[in-house]
């Protein structure tokens, strides 16, 4: 165990993972690299977020990255080479797995959409007047009331309702009269569930709420399941629930465990505005800039993409940035010895070769690729001498191109050849 941990401890104590060294190496280019990678990963996450294959792909990617990083740390060169081969074909693999999503992605990218980018940016940061969501929801509620179509709409307050609701289908669709009417249409599979509103968007539909236990209270005896669900959520949270009765066509607002019957559409608009003003979601007749909704909607994906990008840089790129120097004691080889001649003695038999390079490259280096070679054809020429002194320079060193030559000692070697009788003059 001690022999296993000693190389790891030595590596961890080196400059490759020291805090000072990391911040020194994190320059503008590296920061831009991390941000650009995060943007790329964010686009991938958002593009494939609702596909069934994204969770599997993310899981596989995380596992591969973790194994790849561990292999780098512990110098498992064979495993790293296998993973490199896999990663080299990752583009082809992704193209096969996500061919439908990629086609959709490129269909979305067109000149008209690019031309609308300035308007979309302005829409994100600049508040705008509109017939806001409150008026639209109130008007739709009265349409549903007139046709006695049941509906349940939830406006979350400052408290989270995630622990109180169940199931539901993610939508994130902009509120419109047509969308609400289609969701609560009796032929729609989600019409019995609740709609959760987030700003001017529908976050989810088909959501089930907890039932209230106030069945014995005379005020609530006439309520059905839809009303009891709205009452139950209002008892457990500070959310406001809007219910349209399918039996009587009544519009009721539930808040803080209390029911309030709405007589007119204007009453409903006032009740909703009062609630949203108290929760900081409204400002008069103007809807606030939607940047806070954008951040809330994509913030988690952006954070995940940034963490993944920083982790990839830390595990894969940063270890390779730490430049270090290593000494190798290698046997001196003599190549291209003429036929009929042998080398009797080399003095000294070994040389010390110093190379510099990235820490990660040294961990994957095959020592057999580091050599010192003397070419006999350059000095063994007739008439032969009893011995030869050959100087050693960088030209005698053999090493992978990813490293740089530092020094080679000794400066020269003495080589004693031996000529067979058949080749002697």
C-alpha positions in Angstrom: 0.0 0.0 0.0 2.9 2.3 0.9 4.6 1.7 -2.4 1.4 2.4 -4.3 0.7 5.7 -2.5 4.2 7.1 -2.7 4.1 8.0 -6.4 0.6 9.4 -6.0 1.7 11.5 -3.0 4.7 12.7 -4.8 2.6 13.7 -7.8 0.0 15.5 -5.6 2.7 17.4 -3.8 4.2 18.5 -7.2 3.2 21.7 -8.9 0.7 20.0 -11.1 -2.1 20.3 -8.5 -0.8 23.0 -6.2 -3.3 25.9 -5.8 -0.7 28.5 -6.6 0.4 26.7 -9.7 -3.2 26.3 -10.9 -4.1 29.9 -10.5 -0.8 30.8 -12.2 -1.6 28.7 -15.2 -5.3 29.8 -15.4 -4.8 32.6 -17.9 -7.2 34.4 -20.2 -7.0 31.7 -22.8 -7.8 29.0 -20.3 -10.7 30.9 -18.8 -12.0 31.4 -22.4 -11.6 27.7 -23.0 -13.6 26.8 -19.9 -16.4 29.3 -20.7 -16.6 28.2 -24.4 -16.7 24.5 -23.3 -19.4 25.4 -20.8 -21.5 27.1 -23.4 -21.1 24.1 -25.7 -22.2 21.7 -23.0 -25.1 24.0 -22.0 -26.4 24.0 -25.6 -26.1 20.2 -25.7 -28.0 19.9 -22.3 -30.8 22.3 -23.4 -31.1 20.7 -26.8 -31.4 17.1 -25.6 -32.9 17.8 -22.2 -36.3 16.3 -22.9 -35.1 13.3 -24.8 -35.1 9.9 -23.2 -31.5 9.3 -24.2 -30.0 12.3 -22.5 -29.8 10.8 -19.0 -28.1 7.8 -20.4 -25.7 9.8 -22.4 -24.8 12.1 -19.4 -24.3 9.1 -17.2 -22.0 7.4 -19.7 -20.1 10.7 -20.2 -19.6 11.2 -16.5 -18.4 7.6 -16.0 -15.9 7.9 -18.9 -14.6 11.3 -17.6 -14.1 9.9 -14.1 -12.3 6.8 -15.3 -10.3 8.9 -17.7 -9.2 11.3 -14.9 -8.4 8.4 -12.6 -6.4 6.7 -15.3 -4.3 9.9 -15.8 -3.8 10.2 -12.0 -2.6 6.7 -11.5 -0.7 6.3 -14.8 -2.8 3.5 -16.2 -1.5 4.0 -19.7 -3.3 1.0 -21.4 -6.7 2.1 -20.1 -6.0 5.7 -21.1 -5.2 4.6 -24.7 -8.4 2.6 -24.8 -10.4 5.6 -23.6 -8.6 7.9 -26.0 -9.7 5.6 -28.9 -13.3 5.7 -27.6 -13.2 9.5 -27.3 -11.7 9.9 -30.7 -14.9 8.4 -32.1 -17.3 10.2 -29.8 -18.6 12.5 -32.6 -19.6 9.5 -34.6 -21.3 7.8 -31.6 -23.2 11.0 -30.7 -24.3 11.4 -34.4 -25.7 7.9 -34.4 -27.4 8.1 -31.0 -28.8 11.7 -31.4 -29.5 11.7 -35.1 -33.1 12.9 -34.7 -32.2 15.6 -32.2 -29.3 16.8 -34.4 -31.6 17.1 -37.4 -34.0 19.1 -35.3 -31.2 21.3 -34.0 -30.0 22.2 -37.5 -33.6 22.8 -38.6 -34.0 25.4 -35.8 -30.9 27.2 -37.1 -31.9 29.4 -40.0 -31.4 32.9 -41.2 -34.7 34.2 -40.0 -34.1 33.1 -36.5 -30.7 34.6 -36.5 -32.1 37.9 -37.7 -34.5 37.9 -34.7 -31.7 37.6 -32.2 -31.4 41.4 -31.4 -35.2 41.5 -30.7 -35.0 38.4 -28.5 -32.1 39.9 -26.5 -34.1 43.1 -26.0 -37.1 41.1 -24.9 -35.0 39.4 -22.3 -33.6 42.5 -20.6 -36.2 45.2 -21.3 -39.6 45.3 -19.4 -42.6 45.4 -21.8 -46.3 46.3 -21.7 -48.7 43.6 -22.6 -52.1 42.1 -21.9 -50.4 40.3 -19.0 -50.8 36.7 -17.9 -53.2 37.7 -15.1 -55.8 39.2 -17.4 -55.4 36.3 -19.8 -55.9 33.7 -17.1 -58.9 35.5 -15.6 -60.5 35.9 -19.0 -59.9 32.2 -19.8 -61.3 31.2 -16.4 -64.6 33.0 -17.2 -64.8 31.3 -20.6 -64.3 27.9 -18.8 -66.9 29.0 -16.2 -69.5 29.8 -18.9 -69.1 26.3 -20.5 -68.9 24.7 -17.0 -65.5 23.2 -17.8 -63.5 22.3 -14.7 -60.0 23.8 -14.2 -57.4 24.1 -11.5 -54.6 26.6 -11.8 -51.8 27.1 -9.2 -49.8 30.2 -8.5 -46.8 29.3 -6.3 -45.9 31.8 -3.6 -42.5 32.3 -1.9 -42.5 28.7 -0.6 -41.6 25.8 -2.8 -44.5 23.4 -3.6 -42.3 20.7 -5.1 -42.7 18.4 -2.0 -46.5 18.8 -2.0 -47.4 18.0 -5.6 -47.0 14.8 -7.6 -46.5 13.7 -11.2 -47.2 16.3 -13.9 -45.7 17.0 -17.3 -43.1 19.7 -17.9 -44.3 22.3 -20.4 -42.6 25.7 -20.0 -45.1 27.1 -22.5 -46.1 30.7 -22.7 -49.6 31.3 -21.3 -52.3 31.9 -23.9 -56.0 31.5 -24.0 -55.8 28.7 -26.6 -53.2 26.7 -24.5 -55.3 26.9 -21.3 -58.5 25.9 -23.1 -56.7 22.9 -24.8 -55.2 21.7 -21.5 -58.6 21.8 -19.7 -60.6 20.4 -22.6 -62.3 17.3 -21.4 -60.8 15.2 -24.1 -57.3 16.2 -23.0 -55.5 13.6 -20.9 -54.3 16.2 -18.4 -57.5 18.1 -17.8 -58.2 16.5 -14.4 -54.8 17.7 -13.1 -53.6 21.2 -12.1 -51.6 23.7 -14.1 -48.7 25.4 -12.3 -48.0 28.9 -13.4 -44.5 30.5 -13.4 -44.5 34.1 -14.4 -46.2 34.3 -17.8 -45.5 30.6 -18.5 -47.1 27.3 -17.7 -44.4 25.3 -15.9 -46.3 22.0 -15.6 -49.8 20.5 -16.3 -51.5 17.4 -15.2 -50.2 17.9 -11.6 -51.9 16.2 -8.7 -52.3 18.2 -5.4 -52.8 16.9 -1.8 -56.4 16.6 -0.7 -57.7 18.6 2.3 -58.9 16.9 5.4 -61.6 19.5 6.1 -64.5 17.3 4.8 -66.5 17.8 8.1 -66.5 21.6 7.8 -69.9 22.7 6.5 -68.3 25.4 4.3 -66.4 22.8 2.3 -68.9 19.9 2.2 -70.1 20.8 -1.3 -66.6 20.7 -2.7 -65.5 18.0 -5.0 -62.0 16.5 -5.6 -60.7 19.5 -7.6 -61.7 22.0 -4.8 -60.4 19.8 -2.0 -57.1 19.5 -3.8 -56.8 23.3 -4.2 -57.7 23.7 -0.5 -55.2 21.0 0.5 -52.3 22.8 -1.2 -53.3 26.2 0.2 -53.2 24.7 3.7 -49.7 23.3 3.2 -48.1 26.3 1.4 -48.6 30.0 0.6 -49.7 29.2 -3.0 -52.9 30.5 -4.5 -55.2 28.1 -6.3 -57.8 29.0 -8.8 -60.6 26.5 -9.4 -63.4 26.5 -12.0 -66.3 24.2 -11.0 -67.6 21.9 -13.7 -70.9 21.4 -11.9 -71.9 25.0 -11.0 -69.5 27.0 -13.2 -68.3 28.9 -10.1 -64.8 30.5 -9.9 -63.2 30.1 -6.5 -59.8 31.2 -5.2 -58.1 29.3 -2.4 -55.5 30.9 -0.2 -54.2 30.1 3.3 -56.8 27.4 3.7 -59.7 29.8 2.9 -62.0 29.8 0.0 -63.2 33.0 -1.7 -65.9 33.0 -4.4 -65.2 35.3 -7.4 -68.3 37.2 -8.6 -66.8 38.9 -11.7 -63.8 38.7 -13.9 -62.5 42.0 -12.5 -62.7 40.5 -8.9 -60.5 37.6 -10.1 -58.0 39.9 -11.7 -57.8 42.0 -8.5 -57.3 38.9 -6.3 -54.6 37.5 -8.5 -52.8 40.9 -8.7 -53.0 41.3 -5.0 -51.4 37.9 -4.4 -48.6 38.4 -7.1 -47.8 41.9 -5.8 -47.3 40.5 -2.3 -45.0 37.8 -3.6 -42.9 40.3 -5.6 -44.0 38.9 -9.0 -45.9 41.9 -10.3 -45.2 45.6 -10.7 -48.3 47.5 -11.6 -49.5 46.8 -15.1 -46.0 46.1 -16.3 -44.5 42.7 -16.3 -40.8 42.8 -15.2 -38.0 42.0 -17.6 -38.0 38.2 -18.1 -34.3 37.8 -17.4 -35.1 36.5 -13.9 -37.3 33.8 -15.4 -34.7 32.9 -17.9 -32.1 32.5 -15.2 -34.4 30.5 -13.1 -35.3 28.3 -16.0 -31.8 27.6 -17.4 -29.8 28.4 -14.3 -29.5 24.7 -13.2 -28.4 23.6 -16.7 -25.9 26.5 -16.9 -24.4 25.6 -13.5 -24.2 21.9 -14.5 -22.5 22.9 -17.8 -20.0 25.2 -16.0 -19.1 22.6 -13.4 -18.7 19.9 -16.1 -16.5 22.3 -18.1 -14.3 23.2 -15.2 -14.0 19.6 -14.1 -12.9 18.5 -17.6 -10.3 21.3 -17.7 -9.1 20.4 -14.2 -8.9 16.7 -14.8 -7.8 16.5 -18.4 -6.2 19.8 -19.4 -4.6 21.3 -16.3 -2.4 18.3 -15.4 -0.9 18.5 -18.8 0.0 22.2 -18.4 2.4 21.7 -15.5 5.8 21.5 -17.2 8.4 19.4 -15.3 11.8 17.7 -16.0 12.7 14.1 -15.7 16.1 12.3 -15.9 16.3 8.9 -17.6 19.3 6.5 -17.2 19.4 4.6 -20.6 21.7 2.0 -22.1 23.8 3.4 -25.0 23.1 1.6 -28.2 25.3 1.3 -31.3 23.4 1.1 -34.6 24.4 0.4 -38.2 27.5 -1.7 -37.3 29.2 -2.8 -40.5 29.0 -6.5 -41.4 31.8 -8.6 -39.9 32.4 -6.2 -37.1 31.2 -6.3 -33.5 31.4 -3.8 -30.6 33.6 -5.2 -27.8 33.2 -2.5 -25.3 31.4 0.8 -24.7 32.7 3.1 -21.9 30.5 4.2 -20.2 27.6 1.9 -21.0 24.8 4.2 -19.8 23.9 7.8 -20.3 21.7 10.2 -18.4 19.1 11.9 -20.6 17.1 14.9 -19.2 13.8 15.8 -20.9 11.1 18.4 -20.1 7.4 18.1 -20.8 3.9 18.1 -19.4 3.3 16.1 -16.3 0.4 14.2 -17.9 2.7 13.2 -20.8 5.3 11.9 -18.5 2.7 9.7 -16.7 1.8 8.1 -20.0 5.4 7.8 -21.3 6.6 4.3 -22.3 10.3 4.3 -21.0 11.3 2.0 -23.9 10.8 5.0 -26.3 13.6 7.0 -24.6 17.0 5.9 -26.0 20.5 7.1 -26.8 21.8 5.8 -30.1 25.3 6.1 -31.7 25.4 5.6 -35.5 28.4 3.5 -36.2 28.4 4.3 -39.9 29.5 7.9 -39.1 32.9 6.9 -37.7 33.6 3.2 -38.4 35.4 3.6 -41.7 38.5 1.8 -43.1 41.2 1.8 -42.1 39.8 0.8 -38.7 41.2 2.2 -35.4 41.6 0.3 -32.1 39.1 2.5 -30.4 37.0 5.6 -31.2 35.8 8.5 -29.0 32.4 9.7 -30.1 30.8 12.9 -28.8 27.2 12.7 -27.6 24.8 15.5 -28.6 21.0 16.0 -28.9 21.1 14.2 -32.2 21.9 10.9 -30.4 18.8 11.2 -28.2 15.6 9.4 -29.2 12.3 10.4 -27.5 8.7 11.3 -28.3 8.1 14.6 -30.0 5.9 15.8 -27.1 9.0 16.3 -25.0 11.9 18.8 -25.2 15.6 18.0 -24.9 17.4 19.4 -21.8 20.8 17.7 -21.5 22.7 14.6 -22.1 25.7 13.2 -20.2 28.4 12.2 -20.5 29.6 14.3 -23.4 31.1 11.4 -25.2 31.8 7.6 -25.1 34.7 5.4 -26.0 33.8 2.6 -28.4 36.2 -0.4 -29.0 35.3 -2.4 -32.1 36.4 -5.9 -33.1 37.0 -7.0 -36.7 36.5 -10.6 -37.6 39.4 -12.4 -39.5 37.3 -12.7 -42.7 37.1 -8.9 -42.9 40.7 -8.1 -42.0 42.9 -6.8 -44.9 
